């Protein structure tokens, strides 16, 4: 098991990434602090905020970390560009761009963009900030490559004084979440990312401007769609739920939307062409849960004909951004910040995205294992090993690898049990 763990190579990979962004910092002090910040995000710290990161590095106070996020001269968007190019370079071309938002629970009213609003993270209305993110996913892995902080129109942008206190740059105009997603996708395409597909949930699937922007670039999409939305079938306008009710048994096909932690995610799928009067190819893709019968709908487009399995694959890969959110929050402290301003938010989020990109690249570089007794090294396991072997040095290599082997072996047993249970008729 230890043959696939190469701390020296991981160190070189991390140093290469930090060297990649070094030129974004004009002075050596913030450059060193940024490196220490990223090391802290990768280490075993309960709350990865400036106080704890500074204490962990042995600093006499949190001022250096706070200055890095608040006053130091560096452009988080330039580092974001480095993260984006790094991810595409190492995860390979032809990936899928995925858009989604996540919530960051906050107390008080001073944090940029905070208000009581719906958070998909908790599934209810919370006092929170909302960040819209773009992920890049290939067969090798997935990572977050861009971010935008959503600013509510009436509670924030209509109050210039409040925006000024939070450091919101002037002028900043209101943009919906789909508009923020469109800007990120456009920036990625303009940066030369070669992709044929974009995926997202209903928030983005219902926006005609986002779909039109993708169609203008001849980029295909598989975007979730609400049941009450309308489409044209054989020249008649009807809701997608009405179209789904017309599907006969022979129209349904059982396919996997991809492998999950508990086996392949099997659903019944049906599709039909819609909006045939417009250039390009458009489909309504319908997913039916095999157990509950619950339906989900996707509006799809491609400049050329595509098979059903291609649309199913793109629909299934959308969950990669949810997994990225989980890894970013659980492993590198994406939501651990204790800053209020616009600039500090973007800086912390960008450095957390960089740490996650490093873990995703290391995971993608692992050799394909033929050992059925252990699962492959995952992002959480790599971060755990990295912290134990390179950052804290509190235990022997033998002890660390023995516990890692134990975890991976028992995870493999659990996965086999889940797969066997799923395969039973």
N, C-alpha and C positions, 0 to 999 in steps of 0.2 A: 504493500500500500504506500510506503514511504517513497517508492521510486518516482511517483508523480508529484511529490512535494519538493520544490527546488527553491529554497529561500534566497539563494544567491541570485538566481535569475529574476525572481520577483523584485529584489532590491534594484537590480539594473533597470527593470521595466519601470518601476516607480521613479527612479532618478531621471530616467529619460523623459518621462512625462513632466516632471517638475522643471527640467531643463527646457522643455518645450515652451513653457509659459514664462520662463524667467525674464525674457525681454519685455514683458508687459509691465514690469515694475522698474521704474527709473532709478530707484535707490536700493542698496543691498539690504537695508533693514526690513522694509516690507516684504522683500523677496524671501528673506529667511523666515520671517514671521508667517508668510503664506505657506511655506514648506512645513513649518511646525504645525500650523493649523490643519493641513491635510493629514499629516501624520496622526494628529490627535483624533481626527474624524475616523481614521481607520483603526484606532486603538480601542481597548476595552474601557470605555468611560460611560457611566450611566447616562449623564446628561451632557451633551457635547456643545456647551455654550462657552462664551469667552472666559468666564471665571474658572470653570473646570478644565478647559483646555490649557489655560495659562498655568494653573496649579500643576497639571500633569507634566508640563514641560519644564517645571522647576523655576519659572519666572517669579519675580518678587511681587507681581501684581498683574491684573488683567488689562492694564492700560495698553500694552503693545497689541494684544488681540483686538481690543476695542478700536484702537486707532486704525488697524488694518481694515476694519469694516466701515469705519465712519469717515476718517479724514485722509488717510493715505492716498497718494496720487497713483491710481491705476484704474483701468477701464474693464469692468466686469464683462462687458459685451465682447471685448477682444479675447478674453480668456474663454468665454462661451464659444467663440469661433474656433479656438484651439481644441476645445473638448469635442465639438462637432466633427472637425476634420479627423481627430484622433480616433473617434469611435468608428467612423466610416472606413478609415484606412485599415483598421484591425479587425472589424467584424465583416468586412467585405462589401462589395457592391451589390446592387439589386435588392436592397432591403425594403421594408415597408415603413412608411412614416405613419405614426399613430398620434392622434391628438386626444387630450383629455384634461380634466382639471382635478385638483385635489384641494382639500381644505386644511387650514392651519388654525386650530383653536387659539384664541387670544382673550385676554382679559382687558377691560378698559376700552377707551375709544381713540387712543392716540396713534396706534399702529396704522401705517399706510394701508388704505383699502378696507379696514376692518368695519364690519357692521353685522347685524343679525341677518343671516342669509343662509340659504340651504347649502349644506355641505354633504357631498356624496360620501365623504370619509365616515361620517357618523350616521348618515341617512336621515338627518333631521335638521331643522333650523338651529343654527348656533351663532354665537358671536365669534366670527372668524374672518381670516383673510382667505381669498381664493387665488390660487396660482394655476394658470393654464400652461400645460407642458406639451412638448413634442418629443416623442421617442423614436428611435431607429431600431428595427428588429430584423435580424437575418436568422438563418439556421444556426449560426455560430453563437448568437447571443443577442442581448438587447440592452439599451442604455438610454438615459434622458439626454437630449442634445440641445434643448432650448427651453426658455421659460419666459412668461410674462405675468406680471401682477395685475389682477383685475381691479379696476377702480370703479366703484358704483357711481352712477351719474349724479343722482340727486343729493346723496349724503356726503359726497366728496368733491366731485368736479364742479358742483354748483357753489362750493365754499372755498374760494381761493385762499383765504387765510388759513383754513385747516390744512389744505394741501401744502402751503408754504411751511407750516410747522413740521410736517412730515417729510419735507425735502422733495416733494414731487416736482420734477422739472417743469418749467414753464416755457412754451405752451404744451400742455398735455390734454388731448381731446378724448372724449368718451369713445370707447371701443367695446363692442360686445365680445363675449367669449369666442364665438365663431370668427369675428374680425381679428382677434388676437391670434387665433389658430391660423387663419389665412396668412397673416403677416409672417408667422414663423415658417410656414410651409414655403411661402414665396422666397423668403431669405435662404432657406435650405436649398431650394432648386437653383436660385441665382448663384449660390456658392459652389454649384457643380455636383450636388448629390444626384447620382443616377438612380432614380426610382421610378417604378411604373404604377405604384399603388399607394393610396392613403386610406386609413381607416379611422373611425371614430364612433362615438355613441350618438344618441338622438339629438343632443344639444347641437351637434355639428351637422348631422344629416338633414335637419329641417331648414338649414340656412341656404337659400338659393344662391347667394353671392359667393359663398365658399365653393359650392358645387360648380358654379360658372367659372370661377377662377381656375379650378382644376381642369375643367373641360377645355378652357382656352389654352392650357399648357399641355393638353393631350395626356394628362395623368389620370389613370383609372382610380376609382374609389369604390369602397364598400362601406357605406355609412348607415348606422342604425336609423330606423324610421318608426315613428309612432303609428299605431293602428288606425288613427283617425285621419292620417294624411292621405292626400288624393294623388292618383296617377291615372294616366290614360291607357286603357286596354282596348285594343281594336276600335279606337276612335271614341270610346265612351269614358267619361270621367267617373271614377268611383273611389271609395276609400280602399286602402290596401287590405283592410280586414274583409271587405266584401270580395275582393279578388281572391283572398285566401280561402274563403268559403266555397269558391267554385272549384277548388282543387280536388280531383278524384284520387282514389287510393293509388292508382297507377302512376300518379304524378310525383309521389313521394319516394325519396331515395335515402337510404341509411348510410351516413358517412360520419367519420370522425372529424371534429373541429380541431384536433390536435391532442397530444398526450398531456394529461394533467397529473397531479400528485397521486391521484387515486385511479389512474387508468385513462384510457382514451375517452374523450368527451364525445360520446355518440349521440347524434340527433337524427331526426328525419328532416329532409330538406326538399323543398319544391321551388321551382323558379319559372318565371314567364317574362317575355319581353314586354316592355312598356314604352310609352312615348316614342313609338316607331316613326313618327313624322319628323323627328329631329335627327340631325346628323350624329353619327356614332352609334354605339350599342348600349342600350339601357335595359336593366332587368329589375324585377322585384324578386328578391330572395327571401324565402320564408323558412324559418327554423321552428321545428316542433319538438318539444321535450318528450322523450319516449315514455316517461313515467307519468307526468302530470298533464301532458297535452298542451301546455302553455306555448303560445306562439310568440316569435320575435320576427321583426321585419327589417330588411336592409334594402336601401336603394343603391343600385350598382351602375357603374358606367365604365366603359373601356372604349378606346378609339377603334379597336378591332374585335372580332368575335372571340369569346373565351369559353372554355368548358365550365360546367357546373363545379367541378372539383377545385378549380382555381378560385372561384368566388367563395367557396366554403373555407378554403385555406386562409384567405385574407380576412374573412369574418372571424375565424378562430384566433388569428394572431393578434387581434385587438387586445386580448387579455394580457399581452406582454407589457403594456404600460401600467396596468394594475400591479403586476409583479414587480415592475421597476419602482413604483411608489412604495410598495411594501419593503423592498430591499433598501431603498434610499432612506426611508424613515427608521427602519429597524437596524440598519447596519452603519450608516454614515451620518446620522443625525440631521436629515433634511429638515425636520420640524423641531429641532432642539434650540433654535436661536432665541435670543432674548433681546432683540433689537426692534425698533419701531419705524425707523426711517426707510424711505424708498431705496436709497443707495445701499445701506447695510443689508437690506433684505436680498437684493439682487446679488450682492457679493457673497453672502453666506450660501445662498442657494447654488450659485455657480461653483463654488469650491466643493460643496457636497456632490454636485453632479460630476465634478472631476474625479473625486474619490470613487464614486460609483463606477465611472467609466473605466478606471484602472482595474477594479475588481472584475468587471465584465470582460475586459480584454484578457486578464490572467485566466479566467475561467474558459474563455474561447481558445486559449493557447494550450490547454491541457490535452494530452494525447487521448485518443479514443480508447476507452477501457474495454477489455474483454472479460474482466473479472465480474462475474455475476453475483459475487458475494458482497460487493461494495458498490454503492452508488458513486457516480463521478463527483469530483470536487465541485461543490456549488459555491455561489457568491458568499453566503453566510459562513460556510466552512473555510473558504480561503481567507476571509477577513479574520476569522478566529485564529487560524494558523499564523497568519501574518502578525497579528498582535502578540501571540505567544512566542514566536520564534525570532522576530526581528525588532519589535518595538518595546516589549517589557522585559524580556529575558529572565523571567521569574522561574521557569521550569526547564528541565532537561528536554532535549529534543526527543529522546526515547519516550518520555512520559507524555509529551504533547501528541506524538504520532500514535501512541497506543490508544489514547482517548479518542482521537480523530477516527481511527480505524473502528473503534467500538461504535461510534455514532453512525458512521457510514454503513457499517454492517447491519445494524438494527434498522436503519432507514431502508436498506435494500429488502430486508425481510418484510417490513410493513408495506412497501410498494408491491412486492409479489403477492401478498395477501389481498391487497386492494384490487390488483389486476385479476386475480383468480375469481374474486367475488363478482367483479363486473362482467366476467366472461361467462358466468353461469346463466343459462336460459331463464 
